[in-house]
Amino acid sequence: MKTARTRLQLQASIGTHRGDREYQQDRVEVLAHPRLRGALLAVVADGMGGRSGGRLAADQVMITATQLFERYIPGSDDPQELLRTILQEAHTMIRLTAISAEQEPHSTVACVLLHPDGACWWAHVGDSRIHLFREGRLQRRTRDHSYVQDLVDSGELTEAMARNHPMSNVLTASLGTAEAPPLSFDALQLQAGDALLLCTDGVWHYFGDHELASTVDTLEPREACETLIGKARLRAGGRGDNLSLAVIRLSARAVTAPPPPRPPRIEFPPLDDGAPTRPGKG
């Protein structure tokens, strides 16, 4: 008799738009692990530093993340240490780029490492965010490294007030600064039905948590990306920033286990046609 076990199936999509800026300084990728099926690394980076400096910084984040993830050995290497190394090495390389190019490149970053069993780790610097939605509600979200986030934490501003504050774009930490930035980490266990949203401030600035949760929960990842970008562009009124996001949804998949092996086949020798027959009754 065949038996079934439950495992998680991943659906992912990314979206990006230049907005109303002259050039694109964001980068977003969802990378599949080269050896472990179902393991992935999602990264969003929002570069800053002039026409080319910001893009150089965001590119360096992606190059570092890709190289280190390819060498990562799930089940052996420390997942949080992978994320820490990505952020630290990207920070160092951006600093070296600043020296050689005589620019001041910086970048925010938000990255999620996900294993096939739903084990999840994330890290971020700056105001690019990671959201976890469960049953249509915000379950957990990263805390921005920004001036207005500090005001929210102290009770001086609400989340809604912070989004429209004139200093909402002032960061207290980013990659590429003179001093090593603080790194924020989290680890959690995801389950079927959960969804993750990684995005730059060009996206989340125009939405409350409830609307983000509803969109990601009810739409397929690709459609959710398209919808959020479209609404953000409309609400920006011609003054929008670069937009980048990644949506990852987990669902249960019943996998049929292979049937048990057949019993060994026993071969009997053929009957001897020359053997004497049993005599009939007289």
C-alpha positions in Angstrom: 0.0 0.0 0.0 1.3 3.5 -0.9 1.8 6.0 1.8 2.1 9.8 1.6 4.2 12.4 3.4 3.9 16.2 3.5 6.6 18.5 2.3 6.7 22.2 1.3 6.4 23.5 -2.2 7.8 26.9 -3.1 6.5 29.5 -5.5 8.5 32.7 -6.1 8.4 35.7 -8.2 10.4 39.0 -8.4 9.4 42.4 -9.7 11.4 45.6 -10.4 10.7 49.0 -11.9 12.7 52.1 -12.4 9.9 54.3 -11.0 10.3 58.0 -11.9 14.1 58.0 -11.4 16.5 58.4 -14.3 18.3 55.1 -13.5 17.8 51.9 -11.6 19.8 51.4 -8.4 17.9 48.4 -6.9 18.7 44.8 -7.4 16.6 41.8 -6.5 17.2 38.0 -7.0 15.8 34.7 -5.9 18.7 32.2 -6.2 18.1 28.4 -6.2 20.8 26.3 -4.5 22.9 24.4 -7.0 22.8 21.1 -5.1 19.8 21.0 -2.7 16.4 21.2 -4.4 14.0 23.5 -2.6 16.7 25.6 -0.9 16.9 29.2 -1.9 18.3 32.6 -1.1 16.3 35.7 -1.8 18.0 39.1 -1.8 16.9 42.7 -2.2 19.4 45.6 -2.3 18.7 49.3 -2.6 21.8 51.1 -3.8 22.6 54.8 -3.0 25.4 57.1 -4.1 24.8 58.9 -7.4 24.1 57.7 -10.9 26.6 54.8 -10.8 27.6 54.5 -7.2 24.3 53.1 -6.0 24.1 50.5 -8.7 27.7 49.5 -8.0 26.9 48.9 -4.4 23.7 46.9 -5.1 25.6 44.9 -7.7 28.3 44.1 -5.2 25.7 42.8 -2.8 24.4 40.4 -5.4 27.8 39.2 -6.5 28.8 38.5 -3.0 25.5 36.7 -2.1 25.7 34.5 -5.3 29.3 33.4 -4.8 28.8 32.5 -1.1 25.5 30.8 -1.6 27.0 28.6 -4.3 29.6 27.4 -1.7 27.1 26.9 1.1 26.5 23.3 2.3 23.1 22.9 3.8 23.1 20.7 6.9 26.8 21.3 7.5 27.4 25.1 7.3 25.8 27.5 9.8 22.9 29.3 8.0 23.2 32.5 10.1 26.9 32.6 9.6 26.3 32.5 5.8 24.1 35.6 6.0 26.5 37.3 8.3 29.4 36.7 5.9 27.4 38.0 2.9 26.7 41.3 4.7 30.2 41.7 6.1 31.9 40.9 2.8 29.5 43.0 0.8 30.2 45.9 3.1 33.9 45.5 2.7 33.8 45.3 -1.1 31.5 48.4 -1.2 34.1 50.3 0.9 36.8 49.2 -1.5 34.7 50.4 -4.4 34.3 53.8 -2.8 38.1 54.1 -2.5 38.9 53.1 -6.1 36.1 54.9 -7.8 36.2 58.1 -5.6 32.4 57.7 -5.0 30.3 57.1 -1.9 28.3 54.0 -2.7 26.0 52.6 -0.1 23.3 49.9 -0.1 20.5 48.6 2.1 20.0 44.8 2.0 17.4 42.3 3.0 18.0 38.6 2.5 16.2 35.4 3.3 17.7 31.8 3.4 15.1 29.1 3.1 15.5 25.3 3.4 13.1 22.7 1.9 11.6 21.9 5.3 10.6 25.5 6.0 13.5 26.4 8.2 14.1 30.1 7.6 16.8 32.7 8.5 16.9 36.3 7.5 19.1 39.3 7.9 18.9 43.0 6.9 20.6 46.4 7.1 18.8 49.7 6.4 15.1 50.1 5.4 14.6 47.3 2.9 12.1 45.1 4.6 11.2 41.4 5.1 7.6 40.5 5.9 6.2 37.2 7.0 2.4 36.8 6.4 0.4 33.9 7.9 -3.3 33.3 7.4 -3.7 36.7 5.7 -2.1 38.7 8.6 1.4 40.1 9.2 3.2 37.7 11.5 6.6 39.3 11.7 8.6 42.1 10.0 12.1 43.5 10.2 12.8 46.7 12.0 14.2 49.5 9.9 17.5 51.1 10.7 16.2 54.6 10.2 15.5 57.9 12.0 11.7 57.5 11.9 11.8 53.9 13.1 13.6 55.2 16.2 10.8 57.7 16.7 8.2 54.9 16.2 10.0 52.7 18.8 10.0 55.6 21.3 6.3 56.2 20.8 6.7 59.6 19.2 5.3 58.5 15.8 2.8 55.9 14.5 3.7 53.7 11.6 1.4 55.7 9.4 2.9 59.0 10.5 6.4 57.6 9.8 5.7 56.8 6.2 4.8 60.4 5.5 7.5 62.0 7.7 9.8 64.5 5.8 12.8 62.5 7.2 11.5 59.0 6.4 14.4 58.4 4.0 17.1 59.1 6.6 18.9 55.9 7.5 20.9 55.1 10.6 22.7 52.2 9.0 23.6 50.8 5.6 26.4 48.9 3.9 29.4 50.9 2.8 29.5 53.4 5.7 32.7 54.3 7.4 31.9 52.2 10.4 30.7 48.6 10.3 26.8 48.7 10.3 24.7 46.8 12.9 23.4 43.5 11.4 19.9 42.3 12.4 19.1 38.5 12.2 16.1 36.3 12.9 15.3 32.6 12.6 11.9 31.0 12.4 10.1 27.9 11.1 7.7 28.5 8.2 4.6 26.4 7.5 2.3 25.7 4.6 0.3 28.8 3.7 3.0 31.2 4.8 4.2 33.9 2.5 7.3 36.1 2.5 7.6 39.6 1.0 11.0 41.3 0.6 10.9 44.8 -0.8 12.7 48.2 -0.9 11.2 51.4 0.5 9.9 52.3 -3.0 7.3 49.6 -2.5 6.3 49.5 1.2 6.1 53.3 1.5 2.7 53.2 -0.2 1.1 50.4 1.7 -0.1 49.5 5.1 0.6 46.1 6.5 -3.0 44.9 6.1 -3.1 45.7 2.3 0.3 44.0 1.8 -1.0 40.9 3.6 -4.2 40.8 1.7 -2.5 41.2 -1.7 0.2 38.6 -1.0 -2.3 36.1 0.5 -4.9 36.2 -2.2 -2.8 36.5 -5.4 -0.2 34.3 -7.0 3.3 35.6 -6.4 3.7 36.9 -10.0 0.3 38.7 -9.9 1.1 40.0 -6.4 4.3 41.6 -7.7 2.6 43.2 -10.6 -0.3 44.5 -8.5 1.9 46.1 -5.8 4.2 47.7 -8.4 1.2 49.0 -10.3 -0.5 50.5 -7.2 2.8 52.0 -6.0 3.4 53.7 -9.3 -0.1 55.1 -9.3 0.2 56.4 -5.7 3.6 57.9 -6.3 2.1 60.5 -8.7 5.1 60.8 -10.9 7.6 61.1 -8.0 8.3 57.4 -7.3 11.5 55.8 -6.3 13.0 52.6 -7.7 10.8 49.6 -6.8 12.0 46.0 -6.2 10.3 43.1 -4.5 10.3 39.3 -4.2 7.3 37.2 -3.1 7.7 33.6 -1.9 4.7 31.4 -1.0 4.9 28.0 0.7 2.2 25.3 0.2 1.8 21.7 1.2 2.5 19.1 -1.4 1.6 15.4 -0.8 4.4 13.3 -2.2 3.6 9.7 -2.8 6.2 7.4 -1.4 7.5 4.6 -3.6 5.8 1.2 -3.2 7.7 -1.4 -1.1 10.0 -3.6 -3.1 8.5 -6.7 -4.6 9.4 -10.0 -2.9 12.2 -12.0 -4.5 11.1 -14.1 -7.5 11.6 -17.8 -6.9 12.4 -19.9 -10.0 11.3 -23.6 -10.0 13.0 -26.1 -12.4 10.9 -27.1 -15.4 9.1 -30.4 -15.3 11.0 -33.3 -16.9 8.9 -34.4 -19.9 10.6 -37.8 -19.8 9.5 -38.6 -16.2 7.2 -41.6 -15.9 3.6 -40.9 -15.5 1.5 -42.2 -12.7 -0.3 -45.4 -13.8 -4.0 -45.2 -14.1 -6.4 -47.3 -12.1 -7.0 -50.8 -13.5 
